[in-house]
């Protein structure tokens, strides 16, 4: 409804007398042609009607060519050869900005353009096959990142940090660390100080929590800060922040990519159990509850457990995890039935407490997938 009001607002609407934007695109260079022809249009023009003409074709755009253009453009945005985005290491098929995108001198212009295109798709009601990582959606919404996000961003690194916090540095062989981070930029190692002169400040057992906070912020934000800012600026050119600020990351993904058709029987047929048998009351109640969910809540459940609402093309037998194919997992969560459900997205794993009734399971599962998915941070 807020998007509808935006479209009807004269301050944002496209002036009727100026007509539509017509662009002529080669199918062999969809991204470059679109970028070249649209990059200097102002936000009001970008909200107007867009008409697509593919070079050498006689098709008239009555909406079908525009939908095809969005599909082709999304494919090129995420093409690794264009060095804009990379797949998340978690294996969930979601994308995040490529830290070394500066290999293209115009990379920030492209990120702003991509943000505008995603924003225009949302504004016009077109769905785009664009699935980003949860941390990226949080950046778009201005929501602070937390510890749970590092698990989705880089599960192996997250596991190493947990080990570091739980064990003495000398025991884990990490007593040589200083407050800096190294990264590779096309085979050249770069050192970034996490605080002033950090490369000369020793990490100790007393200050290692500070180090973890700083290094996770750097890995998830600072290393791609310019790309995030450019994309978000472009998106907010078309869809202002105040229009979407009440959404959570799951809702923003559904707004951009749409609500998928989720075959619950296929999901159930490709589920593995730990601590429960498939006939346990809690498991039986879980599937009864899930069958009764609407499309949006099914999508929220899928994103809560796997990190994305995207359904594999070959069904849930092809669900991917951090190490390759990884079926949906339901694990018994010990510690009492008063807890909420929790999840480990890199393992497609739902931790299901031993609830004492179907109604309790229903209420706590829905609260978790709708409201309780923000996780926790380092204290």
C-alpha positions in Angstrom: 0.0 0.0 0.0 2.9 2.4 0.7 4.3 1.6 -2.8 0.8 2.4 -4.3 0.7 5.7 -2.5 4.2 6.5 -3.8 3.1 5.7 -7.4 0.1 8.1 -6.9 2.1 10.9 -5.4 2.5 13.7 -7.9 5.9 14.6 -6.5 7.1 11.1 -7.5 5.0 10.3 -10.5 6.3 10.5 -14.0 5.1 13.6 -15.9 2.5 12.4 -18.5 3.7 14.8 -21.2 7.2 13.4 -21.3 6.1 9.9 -22.4 8.0 6.7 -21.8 11.7 5.9 -21.9 12.5 3.7 -24.9 15.8 1.9 -24.9 17.3 -0.2 -27.7 19.2 -3.2 -26.4 21.5 -5.8 -27.9 20.9 -9.3 -26.5 24.7 -9.9 -26.5 25.4 -6.9 -24.1 22.2 -6.4 -22.1 23.9 -5.0 -19.0 26.2 -2.6 -20.8 23.6 -1.2 -23.1 21.1 -0.8 -20.3 23.7 0.9 -18.1 24.8 3.3 -20.9 21.2 4.3 -21.8 19.7 4.6 -18.3 22.5 5.7 -16.0 21.9 9.5 -16.4 18.1 9.4 -16.1 16.8 11.0 -13.0 14.6 9.2 -10.4 11.4 10.6 -11.7 12.2 9.5 -15.3 13.2 6.0 -14.0 9.8 5.6 -12.3 8.1 6.3 -15.7 7.1 3.7 -18.3 10.0 1.8 -19.8 9.7 0.4 -23.3 12.2 -2.2 -24.5 13.3 -2.8 -28.1 15.8 -5.6 -28.8 18.1 -4.8 -31.7 17.2 -6.5 -35.0 13.8 -7.7 -33.7 10.3 -6.4 -34.6 8.6 -7.3 -31.3 6.4 -4.6 -29.8 6.7 -4.2 -26.0 3.3 -4.7 -24.5 4.9 -5.8 -21.3 6.4 -9.1 -22.3 9.7 -7.7 -23.6 10.1 -5.7 -20.4 9.7 -8.9 -18.3 12.2 -10.7 -20.5 14.6 -7.7 -20.2 14.4 -7.9 -16.3 15.2 -11.7 -16.5 18.2 -11.2 -18.9 19.5 -8.2 -16.9 19.3 -10.1 -13.6 21.3 -12.9 -15.2 24.0 -10.5 -16.2 24.1 -8.6 -12.9 25.1 -11.8 -11.2 27.3 -13.2 -13.9 30.7 -13.7 -12.3 32.5 -12.3 -15.4 31.0 -8.9 -14.6 32.7 -9.0 -11.2 29.9 -7.2 -9.3 28.5 -10.0 -7.1 29.7 -13.4 -5.8 27.8 -16.4 -4.4 27.8 -16.6 -0.6 30.1 -19.3 0.7 27.1 -20.8 2.6 25.9 -22.6 -0.5 22.4 -21.2 -0.4 22.5 -19.7 -3.9 22.3 -16.1 -2.5 24.6 -13.3 -3.7 26.7 -10.6 -2.0 28.9 -7.8 -3.4 32.3 -8.9 -4.7 34.9 -7.2 -2.6 37.3 -6.8 -5.6 34.8 -5.3 -7.9 37.0 -2.2 -8.3 38.7 -4.2 -11.1 36.1 -2.4 -13.1 36.8 1.4 -12.7 33.0 2.1 -13.1 32.0 -0.5 -10.6 30.2 1.9 -8.2 28.2 3.4 -11.1 27.1 -0.2 -11.9 26.2 -0.9 -8.3 24.1 2.3 -8.2 22.5 1.3 -11.5 21.7 -2.3 -10.3 20.1 -0.8 -7.2 18.0 1.5 -9.3 16.9 -1.5 -11.5 15.9 -3.6 -8.5 14.1 -0.5 -7.1 12.3 0.1 -10.4 11.2 -3.6 -10.5 9.7 -3.3 -7.0 8.1 0.0 -7.9 6.5 -1.4 -11.1 5.5 -4.7 -9.5 7.9 -6.9 -11.5 9.5 -9.8 -9.7 13.2 -10.3 -10.3 15.2 -13.5 -9.8 17.6 -11.7 -7.4 18.3 -13.4 -4.1 20.8 -11.6 -1.8 22.3 -12.7 1.5 20.5 -11.8 4.7 23.3 -9.3 5.7 22.8 -7.5 2.4 19.0 -7.1 3.0 19.8 -5.8 6.4 22.1 -3.2 4.9 19.3 -2.1 2.6 17.0 -1.7 5.5 19.5 0.0 7.8 19.3 -2.9 10.4 22.6 -3.5 12.3 24.3 -6.8 11.7 24.8 -9.4 14.4 26.7 -12.5 15.1 24.2 -14.8 13.5 24.8 -13.0 10.2 28.4 -14.0 10.0 27.3 -17.7 10.0 25.3 -17.0 6.8 28.0 -14.8 5.4 31.0 -17.2 5.9 30.2 -20.3 8.0 33.8 -21.6 8.2 35.0 -18.2 9.4 32.2 -18.0 11.9 33.1 -21.4 13.3 36.8 -20.4 13.7 35.7 -17.2 15.6 33.6 -19.3 17.9 36.5 -21.6 18.6 38.7 -18.6 19.3 36.3 -17.2 21.8 35.9 -20.5 23.6 39.6 -21.4 24.0 42.7 -19.6 25.1 44.6 -18.1 22.2 47.8 -19.9 23.0 46.0 -23.3 23.0 44.4 -22.6 19.6 47.7 -21.2 18.1 46.3 -17.7 17.6 48.4 -15.8 20.1 50.2 -14.2 17.2 47.2 -12.2 16.1 47.1 -8.4 15.9 44.2 -6.0 15.3 44.4 -6.1 11.5 42.8 -8.1 8.7 44.5 -9.4 5.6 42.8 -9.9 2.2 43.9 -10.8 -1.3 43.4 -8.4 -4.1 44.2 -10.4 -7.3 47.1 -12.3 -5.6 48.4 -9.2 -3.8 48.0 -9.3 0.0 46.6 -6.2 1.6 46.6 -5.4 5.3 43.8 -3.3 6.9 44.1 -2.0 10.4 40.9 -2.6 12.5 41.9 0.2 14.8 44.6 2.9 14.7 47.9 1.2 14.1 46.1 -2.1 14.7 48.8 -4.2 13.1 51.0 -3.4 16.1 48.3 -4.0 18.7 48.4 -7.6 20.1 45.2 -9.6 20.5 44.9 -11.1 23.9 42.4 -13.3 25.8 41.3 -10.1 27.5 40.5 -8.1 24.3 39.8 -10.9 21.8 36.0 -10.1 22.0 36.8 -6.6 20.7 38.8 -8.1 17.9 36.0 -10.4 16.9 33.5 -7.5 16.8 35.9 -5.4 14.7 36.9 -8.2 12.3 33.3 -9.3 11.7 32.2 -5.7 11.0 35.1 -5.4 8.6 34.4 -8.6 6.8 30.6 -8.0 6.5 30.5 -4.2 6.0 33.8 -2.3 5.7 35.2 -4.5 2.9 32.2 -3.9 0.7 31.0 -0.6 2.2 31.3 1.5 -1.0 29.4 -1.1 -3.0 26.6 -1.3 -0.4 26.3 2.5 -0.3 26.1 2.8 -4.1 23.5 0.0 -4.5 21.4 1.3 -1.6 21.6 4.9 -3.0 20.3 3.7 -6.3 17.5 1.6 -4.8 16.4 4.5 -2.6 16.3 6.8 -5.6 13.3 4.8 -6.8 11.9 3.4 -3.5 12.7 5.7 -0.6 13.9 4.2 2.7 10.7 5.3 4.5 8.6 3.1 2.2 10.3 -0.1 3.2 11.8 0.6 6.7 9.1 -1.4 8.5 10.0 -4.6 6.6 12.3 -7.3 7.9 14.9 -9.0 5.6 12.5 -11.9 4.7 9.7 -9.5 3.7 12.1 -7.5 1.6 13.3 -10.6 -0.3 9.7 -11.5 -1.0 9.0 -8.0 -2.2 11.9 -8.2 -4.7 11.7 -11.9 -5.7 8.1 -12.9 -5.0 6.6 -15.7 -3.1 7.7 -19.1 -4.3 5.5 -22.2 -4.7 6.8 -24.5 -2.0 5.9 -28.2 -2.3 5.6 -29.3 1.4 5.4 -33.0 0.5 8.6 -32.7 -1.5 10.3 -30.9 1.4 9.1 -33.5 3.8 10.3 -36.3 1.6 13.8 -34.8 1.6 14.1 -34.2 5.3 16.5 -35.9 7.8 16.0 -36.1 11.5 18.4 -36.0 14.5 17.0 -36.7 18.0 13.5 -37.2 16.7 12.0 -40.0 14.6 9.8 -39.2 11.7 6.8 -40.4 13.8 7.5 -38.3 16.9 4.6 -36.2 18.0 6.6 -32.9 17.5 7.5 -33.9 14.0 4.0 -34.9 13.1 2.6 -31.6 14.6 5.3 -29.7 12.7 4.3 -31.0 9.3 0.6 -30.5 10.1 1.3 -26.9 11.0 3.4 -26.3 7.9 0.8 -27.7 5.6 -1.7 -25.2 6.9 0.7 -22.2 6.4 0.0 -19.6 3.7 2.5 -19.0 0.9 4.2 -16.1 2.6 4.7 -18.0 5.9 6.0 -21.0 4.0 8.5 -18.7 2.3 9.4 -17.2 5.7 10.0 -20.7 7.0 12.2 -21.6 4.1 14.3 -18.4 4.5 14.5 -18.9 8.2 15.9 -22.4 7.8 18.0 -22.1 4.6 18.8 -18.4 4.3 16.8 -17.8 1.2 13.2 -18.3 -0.1 14.6 -19.6 -3.4 13.4 -23.1 -4.2 16.0 -25.3 -6.1 15.0 -25.9 -9.7 15.2 -29.7 -9.2 13.2 -29.6 -6.0 14.4 -30.1 -2.4 16.5 -33.1 -3.2 18.9 -30.5 -4.8 19.0 -28.2 -1.7 22.5 -27.0 -1.1 24.5 -26.4 2.1 28.0 -25.2 2.8 29.6 -28.5 1.6 27.4 -29.3 -1.3 24.0 -31.1 -1.4 22.4 -30.9 2.1 18.9 -32.0 2.8 16.6 -30.2 5.1 17.3 -31.1 8.8 15.1 -31.2 11.8 17.1 -31.6 15.0 15.7 -31.9 18.5 16.6 -28.8 20.5 17.4 -29.7 24.1 16.8 -27.4 27.1 13.1 -27.4 27.5 10.0 -26.7 25.4 9.8 -23.0 26.4 12.4 -22.0 23.8 11.7 -20.7 20.4 12.7 -22.6 17.3 16.2 -21.7 16.0 18.0 -22.4 12.8 21.5 -22.9 11.2 21.1 -21.8 7.6 24.4 -23.1 6.4 23.2 -26.6 7.3 19.5 -26.1 6.3 18.8 -27.0 9.9 15.8 -26.3 12.1 16.3 -26.9 15.9 12.8 -27.9 17.1 12.2 -27.9 20.9 10.2 -30.7 22.5 6.9 -28.8 22.6 4.1 -30.4 24.6 1.2 -29.6 22.2 0.5 -28.7 18.6 -0.8 -25.3 19.6 2.4 -24.4 21.4 4.5 -25.6 18.4 2.3 -23.5 16.1 2.6 -20.3 18.1 6.3 -20.5 18.7 7.2 -21.5 15.2 5.2 -18.6 13.7 6.7 -16.2 16.2 10.2 -17.4 15.3 9.8 -17.1 11.5 7.9 -13.8 11.6 9.5 -11.9 14.5 12.2 -13.8 16.2 14.8 -14.3 13.4 17.1 -11.4 14.2 19.5 -13.6 16.3 21.9 -12.2 18.8 25.2 -10.3 18.9 28.5 -10.5 20.7 28.0 -9.0 24.1 
